[in-house]
Amino acid sequence: MRMSTGGRSPARKSPSLFSSGPGKTKDGTRRAIERMEAEREARRIAMANRKIERAEEEQRNIAAGNPGDVDFIGQVRSWRQDNAPVSRERETFRGKICICVRKRPVSDKERAKKDHDSVTVRNPTVYVHSAKLKVDGITKYLDHNGFAFDHSFDEAGSTEDVYRYTTFPLVEFVVEGRGGRATCFAYGQTGSGKTHTMSGIQTMVAEDIFAMLHLHEEDDDDGRNAQCRRSETTVTVSFYELYGGRCQDLLNERRMLKILEDGKGEVVVTGLEEFEAENPEELMCLVEKGNRLRTTHATEANDTSSRSHAVCQIALRDKNNGRLKGKLSLVDLAGSERGSDTKSHNRQRRTESAEINKSLLALKECIRALDNGGGQSHVPYRSSKLTLVLKDCFTSPLARTTMVATVSPGASSCDHTINTLRYADRVKEKKSETYIFVP
């Protein structure tokens, strides 16, 4: 019996993928393997070369005093090359409030920790380059934050530069003899260089006050006799600290003092001794004595951290009637700390740090209140003794204030540096923008 195939042709075999023959197939496979091996070897050589380059780059960074993560350092360097500084003539600020920032050099402690430089100064702006990782946990990138101020000084800037553009105008203002109240205060993280900066400012203030008093023996610009002559003026200095809720006289055996408001609403530090100085040397002798007696303790961030707010007041008085012709207050604020900075402290040190940060927060709230509402807003001066002492900085019509915010360059301090700059930026919003050029 014959079976039908349904009209279909008999099935044919498909041509083999290896129809070219076994010899050609082996050659193609061998070439593919050789190509992969060559690519793998090229990658291995590239990785080895990159490893050598990274090691050499790390040594160059160490020689330059900037050890740390090679990738992040390279990214910071590239950013600086792409954002070269623009020549800008520095100006002296003559408004009521002047804010400047000073970056200190990388310290030996930071070098030992391989903590690279993460702050760039392009006057008047300060940039913080925070090291970050993307969500893959591998890719590195930088988060750039910039803050503009009246002045900013990099690690090459001298204390004399800082003084000339920030505090010298205050000295001129006080020596005019019209009852001016001027205040310069230093704020920043523990170990950022506040006390170093303030000590230099104190020395230059002592020299210039006496020099300018002699200059004012001549007529002023209006043709009138100068109101503040050296022969008619006494220069006195007082020095006290606020520590642990107490006020102590640093020039009088740490005598306990009280901070009160009189009937006119003016702040009075009762019991505070004033010592007369006849020349810059005597003035600096008194100031140095006060600095030596300040309360300091070792902290996680600084071996000799100043743990008190120190207020050095230089007053100019009429020799005949004792009238106050001018007063300059130099305030070195205690170093602020993060919670991580206090992890190794004992209970007393942690309480101390909490009190310091509380008083600094009170100062910030006062500044915010003034910034938001001016004279119409309630300003919580009584939140701390620090804000009570600094009341004249914000209320007197004859008041001028300068703040020098100091920052650390290390990458591990980025968060705290940004907090310091934000604090200073909040103060800056209240300034009156009036500039003059310095020849």
C-alpha positions as CSV (number, residue, x, y, z in Angstrom):
1,M,0.0,0.0,0.0
2,R,1.4,3.4,-1.1
3,M,1.3,6.1,1.6
4,S,0.8,9.7,0.7
5,T,3.3,12.4,1.7
6,G,0.7,15.2,1.7
7,G,2.3,16.8,-1.3
8,R,5.4,17.8,0.7
9,S,8.9,17.3,-0.6
10,P,11.3,15.2,1.5
11,A,13.0,17.1,4.3
12,R,16.4,18.4,3.7
13,K,19.3,18.8,6.2
14,S,20.1,22.5,7.1
15,P,23.7,23.5,6.2
16,S,26.0,23.1,9.2
17,L,27.2,26.2,11.0
18,F,30.7,24.7,10.7
19,S,30.3,24.0,7.0
20,S,33.5,26.0,6.4
21,G,35.4,23.1,7.8
22,P,37.0,22.1,11.1
23,G,40.3,23.9,10.3
24,K,38.8,27.3,9.8
25,T,36.7,27.0,12.9
26,K,39.7,26.3,15.1
27,D,41.5,29.3,13.7
28,G,38.6,31.7,14.5
29,T,38.3,30.4,18.0
30,R,42.0,30.7,18.5
31,R,42.1,34.3,17.3
32,A,39.2,35.2,19.5
33,I,40.9,33.7,22.5
34,E,44.2,35.5,21.6
35,R,42.3,38.8,21.2
36,M,40.7,38.4,24.7
37,E,44.0,37.6,26.3
38,A,45.6,40.6,24.6
39,E,42.8,42.9,25.9
40,R,43.1,41.3,29.4
41,E,46.9,41.9,29.3
42,A,46.4,45.5,28.2
43,R,44.0,46.1,31.1
44,R,46.5,44.5,33.5
45,I,49.3,46.7,32.2
46,A,47.1,49.8,32.4
47,M,46.1,49.0,36.0
48,A,49.7,48.4,36.9
49,N,50.7,51.7,35.3
50,R,47.9,53.5,37.0
51,K,49.0,52.0,40.3
52,I,52.5,53.3,39.8
53,E,51.1,56.7,38.8
54,R,48.9,56.8,41.9
55,A,51.9,55.9,44.1
56,E,54.0,58.7,42.4
57,E,51.1,61.1,42.7
58,E,50.7,60.2,46.4
59,Q,54.4,60.9,47.0
60,R,54.1,64.3,45.2
61,N,51.1,65.1,47.4
62,I,53.0,64.2,50.5
63,A,56.0,66.3,49.4
64,A,53.6,69.2,48.9
65,G,52.2,68.8,52.4
66,N,48.8,67.5,51.2
67,P,48.6,63.8,51.8
68,G,45.3,61.9,51.5
69,D,43.0,60.2,49.0
70,V,44.7,60.6,45.6
71,D,41.4,60.6,43.6
72,F,39.8,63.3,45.7
73,I,43.0,65.4,45.7
74,G,43.1,65.1,41.9
75,Q,39.5,66.2,41.6
76,V,40.1,69.2,43.8
77,R,43.2,70.1,41.8
78,S,41.2,69.9,38.5
79,W,38.4,72.1,40.0
80,R,41.0,74.7,41.0
81,Q,42.5,74.6,37.5
82,D,39.1,75.1,35.9
83,N,38.2,77.9,38.3
84,A,41.4,80.0,38.3
85,P,41.3,83.0,40.7
86,V,40.2,86.3,39.1
87,S,42.3,89.4,40.0
88,R,40.2,91.5,42.4
89,E,41.4,94.6,44.2
90,R,40.7,94.1,47.9
91,E,38.6,96.8,49.6
92,T,38.3,98.0,53.1
93,F,34.8,97.7,54.5
94,R,33.3,100.7,56.3
95,G,29.8,99.5,57.2
96,K,28.5,98.6,60.6
97,I,29.2,94.9,60.2
98,C,32.1,93.3,58.4
99,I,32.4,89.5,58.0
100,C,35.6,87.8,56.9
101,V,36.8,84.2,56.7
102,R,40.3,82.9,57.2
103,K,41.6,79.5,56.2
104,R,44.5,78.1,58.1
105,P,47.2,75.9,56.6
106,V,47.0,72.1,56.8
107,S,48.3,71.0,60.2
108,D,50.8,68.3,61.1
109,K,48.0,66.4,62.8
110,E,45.9,66.5,59.6
111,R,48.9,65.4,57.5
112,A,49.4,62.4,59.9
113,K,45.8,61.4,59.4
114,K,46.2,61.9,55.6
115,D,43.5,64.5,55.8
116,H,43.7,66.4,52.4
117,D,43.0,70.1,51.8
118,S,39.4,70.5,50.9
119,V,38.9,74.3,51.1
120,T,39.6,76.8,48.3
121,V,39.6,80.6,48.8
122,R,38.8,82.8,45.8
123,N,38.4,86.2,47.6
124,P,35.7,87.0,48.5
125,T,34.3,83.5,48.2
126,V,35.2,80.4,50.1
127,Y,34.5,76.9,48.6
128,V,34.3,73.7,50.4
129,H,34.9,70.5,48.4
130,S,33.1,67.6,50.3
131,A,34.2,64.1,49.3
132,K,31.3,61.9,48.4
133,L,30.6,58.4,47.0
134,K,27.8,57.7,44.6
135,V,25.1,55.1,45.3
136,D,27.3,52.3,43.8
137,G,29.7,52.9,46.7
138,I,32.6,53.1,44.3
139,T,32.4,56.2,42.2
140,K,34.0,59.2,43.9
141,Y,32.9,62.8,43.3
142,L,33.0,66.2,45.0
143,D,30.1,68.3,46.3
144,H,31.1,72.0,46.0
145,N,29.6,74.6,48.4
146,G,30.5,78.3,48.0
147,F,30.0,81.2,50.4
148,A,30.7,84.9,49.7
149,F,31.8,87.4,52.4
150,D,33.3,90.8,52.7
151,H,36.8,89.3,52.7
152,S,38.3,85.9,52.6
153,F,41.9,84.9,53.3
154,D,43.7,81.7,52.2
155,E,46.5,80.0,54.1
156,A,49.0,82.4,52.5
157,G,47.3,85.4,54.0
158,S,49.0,86.9,57.0
159,T,47.4,88.0,60.2
160,E,48.5,91.5,59.3
161,D,46.4,91.3,56.2
162,V,43.4,90.2,58.2
163,Y,43.9,93.0,60.7
164,R,44.3,95.7,58.0
165,Y,41.0,95.0,56.3
166,T,38.9,94.0,59.3
167,T,40.1,95.4,62.6
168,F,42.1,98.5,61.7
169,P,39.0,100.4,60.6
170,L,37.5,99.7,64.1
171,V,40.6,101.2,65.7
172,E,40.2,104.3,63.6
173,F,36.6,104.5,64.5
174,V,37.2,104.2,68.3
175,V,40.1,106.7,68.3
176,E,37.9,109.4,66.8
177,G,36.6,109.9,70.3
178,R,32.9,110.2,69.6
179,G,31.9,107.4,71.9
180,G,32.2,104.6,69.3
181,R,31.7,101.0,70.5
182,A,33.6,98.6,68.3
183,T,33.8,94.8,68.6
184,C,35.8,92.2,66.8
185,F,35.1,88.6,67.6
186,A,36.6,85.3,66.3
187,Y,34.4,82.3,65.7
188,G,35.1,78.8,64.5
189,Q,35.7,75.2,65.1
190,T,38.1,74.1,67.8
191,G,41.6,74.1,66.4
192,S,40.8,76.3,63.4
193,G,43.1,79.1,64.4
194,K,40.9,81.6,66.3
195,T,43.2,82.3,69.2
196,H,46.3,82.5,66.9
197,T,44.5,85.1,64.8
198,M,43.1,87.1,67.8
199,S,46.6,87.2,69.5
200,G,48.1,88.8,66.4
201,I,45.2,91.3,66.2
202,Q,45.7,92.2,69.8
203,T,49.3,93.0,69.2
204,M,48.6,95.3,66.3
205,V,45.7,97.0,68.0
206,A,48.0,97.9,71.0
207,E,50.6,99.4,68.6
208,D,48.1,101.4,66.5
209,I,45.9,102.8,69.2
210,F,48.8,104.8,70.7
211,A,50.2,105.7,67.3
212,M,46.8,107.0,66.2
213,L,46.2,108.9,69.4
214,H,49.3,110.9,68.7
215,L,48.2,111.6,65.1
216,H,44.9,112.9,66.4
217,E,46.7,115.8,68.0
218,E,46.3,117.6,64.7
219,D,43.0,119.0,63.5
220,D,40.5,116.6,62.0
221,D,39.0,116.8,58.5
222,D,36.4,119.3,59.5
223,G,38.9,121.8,60.9
224,R,37.9,121.2,64.5
225,N,40.3,120.2,67.2
226,A,40.4,116.5,67.5
227,Q,38.3,115.3,70.3
228,C,40.7,112.5,71.4
229,R,44.2,113.6,72.1
230,R,46.9,111.5,73.7
231,S,47.6,114.2,76.3
232,E,43.9,114.2,77.3
233,T,43.1,110.5,77.0
234,T,43.8,107.5,79.2
235,V,44.0,104.0,77.8
236,T,42.7,101.2,80.0
237,V,42.3,97.5,79.5
238,S,40.1,94.9,81.2
239,F,40.1,91.2,80.5
240,Y,37.5,88.6,81.6
241,E,36.3,85.2,80.6
242,L,32.9,83.5,80.5
243,Y,33.3,79.9,81.5
244,G,30.8,77.3,82.7
245,G,28.2,80.0,83.4
246,R,30.7,82.1,85.5
247,C,32.4,85.4,84.7
248,Q,36.0,85.7,86.0
249,D,38.4,88.7,85.9
250,L,41.6,87.4,84.3
251,L,43.6,90.4,85.5
252,N,42.5,90.2,89.1
253,E,43.1,86.7,90.3
254,R,40.1,85.2,88.6
255,R,37.7,87.3,90.8
256,M,34.1,86.3,90.2
257,L,32.1,89.0,88.4
258,K,28.4,89.8,87.7
259,I,26.9,90.9,84.4
260,L,24.0,93.2,85.0
261,E,21.9,95.8,83.1
262,D,21.6,99.3,84.6
263,G,18.6,101.5,84.6
264,K,19.5,102.7,81.1
265,G,19.6,99.2,79.7
266,E,23.4,99.2,79.4
267,V,25.3,96.1,80.3
268,V,27.7,96.5,83.2
269,V,30.2,94.0,84.4
270,T,30.3,94.8,88.1
271,G,33.6,94.4,90.0
272,L,35.7,94.4,86.8
273,E,39.1,96.0,87.2
274,E,40.5,98.4,84.6
275,F,44.3,98.8,84.3
276,E,45.8,101.9,82.7
277,A,48.5,101.5,80.1
278,E,50.9,104.2,79.1
279,N,52.3,102.6,76.0
280,P,51.9,99.6,73.7
281,E,54.3,97.5,75.7
282,E,52.3,98.0,78.9
283,L,49.1,97.3,77.1
284,M,50.4,94.0,75.6
285,C,51.8,92.9,78.9
286,L,48.3,93.1,80.4
287,V,46.7,91.4,77.4
288,E,49.3,88.5,77.5
289,K,48.7,88.0,81.2
290,G,45.0,87.6,80.5
291,N,45.6,85.2,77.7
292,R,47.9,83.0,79.9
293,L,45.1,82.7,82.5
294,R,42.4,81.6,80.1
295,T,40.8,78.2,80.7
296,T,42.1,75.6,78.3
297,H,41.7,71.8,78.0
298,A,42.7,69.1,75.6
299,T,39.9,68.0,73.3
300,E,39.6,65.5,70.5
301,A,40.2,68.3,68.0
302,N,42.8,70.4,69.8
303,D,45.3,69.7,72.6
304,T,45.1,73.3,74.0
305,S,41.5,74.3,73.2
306,S,40.3,77.5,74.7
307,R,37.2,76.5,76.7
308,S,36.0,80.0,77.6
309,H,34.7,83.1,75.8
310,A,37.4,85.7,76.4
311,V,36.6,89.4,76.3
312,C,39.4,91.9,76.1
313,Q,38.2,95.5,76.3
314,I,40.3,98.5,75.6
315,A,38.7,101.8,76.7
316,L,39.7,105.4,75.9
317,R,38.6,107.8,78.6
318,D,38.8,111.6,79.1
319,K,41.5,112.2,81.6
320,N,39.7,115.1,83.2
321,N,36.2,113.8,83.6
322,G,36.4,110.0,82.9
323,R,34.0,110.2,80.0
324,L,34.2,107.2,77.7
325,K,35.5,108.4,74.3
326,G,35.6,104.9,72.7
327,K,35.8,101.2,73.5
328,L,37.1,98.3,71.5
329,S,36.2,94.8,72.6
330,L,38.2,91.9,71.2
331,V,36.2,88.7,71.8
332,D,37.8,85.3,71.3
333,L,34.9,82.8,71.4
334,A,35.4,79.3,72.7
335,G,35.8,76.7,70.0
336,S,32.6,75.0,68.8
337,E,32.5,71.2,68.6
338,R,30.4,68.6,67.0
339,G,29.0,65.6,68.9
340,S,31.7,63.4,67.3
341,D,34.4,65.7,68.7
342,T,33.3,65.0,72.3
343,K,33.1,61.2,72.1
344,S,36.3,60.7,74.2
345,H,35.5,63.5,76.7
346,N,34.6,62.8,80.3
347,R,31.3,64.0,81.7
348,Q,32.7,67.4,82.7
349,R,34.2,68.1,79.3
350,R,30.9,67.0,77.5
351,T,28.9,69.3,79.8
352,E,31.4,72.1,79.1
353,S,31.1,71.6,75.3
354,A,27.3,71.6,75.5
355,E,27.4,74.9,77.4
356,I,29.7,76.4,74.8
357,N,27.6,75.3,71.9
358,K,24.4,76.5,73.7
359,S,25.9,80.0,74.1
360,L,27.0,80.1,70.5
361,L,23.5,79.0,69.5
362,A,22.1,81.9,71.6
363,L,24.3,84.3,69.8
364,K,23.1,83.0,66.4
365,E,19.5,83.3,67.5
366,C,20.1,87.0,68.4
367,I,21.6,87.6,65.0
368,R,18.7,85.9,63.3
369,A,16.2,87.9,65.2
370,L,18.0,91.1,64.2
371,D,18.3,90.0,60.6
372,N,14.6,89.0,60.4
373,G,13.0,91.9,62.2
374,G,15.6,94.6,63.0
375,G,14.6,96.8,65.9
376,Q,11.0,95.6,65.7
377,S,11.8,92.0,66.6
378,H,12.4,90.6,70.1
379,V,16.1,89.8,70.5
380,P,16.8,87.2,73.2
381,Y,19.9,88.8,74.7
382,R,19.3,87.2,78.1
383,S,19.5,83.6,76.7
384,S,23.2,83.6,77.8
385,K,25.8,85.8,79.4
386,L,27.7,85.9,76.1
387,T,24.8,87.5,74.3
388,L,24.2,89.9,77.1
389,V,27.8,91.0,77.0
390,L,27.6,91.5,73.2
391,K,24.4,93.5,73.3
392,D,26.0,96.7,72.3
393,C,27.3,95.0,69.1
394,F,23.8,95.0,67.7
395,T,21.9,97.9,69.4
396,S,24.1,100.9,69.8
397,P,23.9,103.5,67.0
398,L,27.6,104.0,67.5
399,A,28.5,100.4,67.2
400,R,30.6,98.6,64.6
401,T,31.3,94.9,64.5
402,T,33.7,92.6,62.7
403,M,33.6,88.9,62.8
404,V,36.6,86.7,61.8
405,A,35.4,83.2,61.1
406,T,38.3,80.7,61.0
407,V,38.0,77.4,59.2
408,S,40.1,74.2,59.1
409,P,41.1,72.9,55.6
410,G,41.0,69.1,56.4
411,A,38.4,66.9,54.6
412,S,37.3,65.4,57.9
413,S,36.3,68.9,59.0
414,C,34.1,69.7,56.0
415,D,30.8,69.4,57.8
416,H,32.0,71.7,60.6
417,T,33.6,74.1,58.1
418,I,30.3,74.4,56.2
419,N,28.4,75.0,59.5
420,T,30.9,77.8,60.4
421,L,30.4,79.4,57.0
422,R,26.7,79.2,57.2
423,Y,26.8,80.8,60.6
424,A,29.0,83.6,59.2
425,D,26.8,83.9,56.1
426,R,23.7,84.5,58.4
427,V,25.6,87.4,60.1
428,K,26.7,88.8,56.7
429,E,23.0,89.3,55.6
430,K,22.7,92.1,58.1
431,K,25.6,94.2,56.9
432,S,25.4,97.6,55.2
433,E,27.4,97.4,51.9
434,T,29.7,100.4,51.9
435,Y,33.2,100.1,50.5
436,I,36.3,102.3,50.0
437,F,39.4,101.4,48.1
438,V,42.7,101.0,49.9
439,P,45.6,102.5,47.9
